[in-house]
Amino acid sequence: MSRLTTVDPAAADTDPKARALLGKVERALGVTPNMMRAMAASPATLNAYLQFSGALSQGLLPAAVQEQIALVSAVANDCGYCLAAHTVLGAKAGVSAEDLAAGRSAQASDPKTEAALVFAREVIATKGFVSDQDLDAVRAAGWSDGEVGEIVAAVALNAFTNYFNSVGQTTLDFPPVAGVSIGH
């Protein structure tokens, strides 16, 4: 059971700002995940998440790579909710079942994607203090500095959702990842 209040978008007493944001989520996804219902207790929090994720969705990194970075982050930050959510979202973005499983350990069938995942894992492990060699390796794999910036942004966005769900112990509303037991 979630430790943070979740907002019912249909409830009469729902804040109008929260209702509007949750409606936007429902229209975009067809559902309103529990994480966003919990974020809606503070419309500013939900809006910040939606603005940040929306901006990154218009960026340079392919959606599939963003989803694989989310898997790396979920494992590194022990967030079972995000691991389950991004396994579903990654599949919808075209990530193969093999790459969804491999992504948990920063591996991918495509060497360029794997370099991004390894770099993301290093950003997390070093709290951003990556080595020159780490930066050289991701660049050598073909990622531009703009894309490197977006890898860092994706790590930051996922750290936010990982921490949010860990604090809230958000009730899982995605299928759990079989054979993996992390977080709540």
ABEGO torsion letter per residue (X at the ends): XBABBBBBAABAABBAAAAAAAAAAAAAAGBBBAAAAAAAABAAAAAAAAAAAAAAAABABBAAAAAAAAAAAAAAAGBAAAAAAAAAAAAAAGBBAAAAAAAAAGBBABAAAAAAAAAAAAAAAAGGBBBAAAAAAAAAAGBBAAAAAAAAAAAAAAAAAAAAAAAAGBBBABBBBBGBBBEX
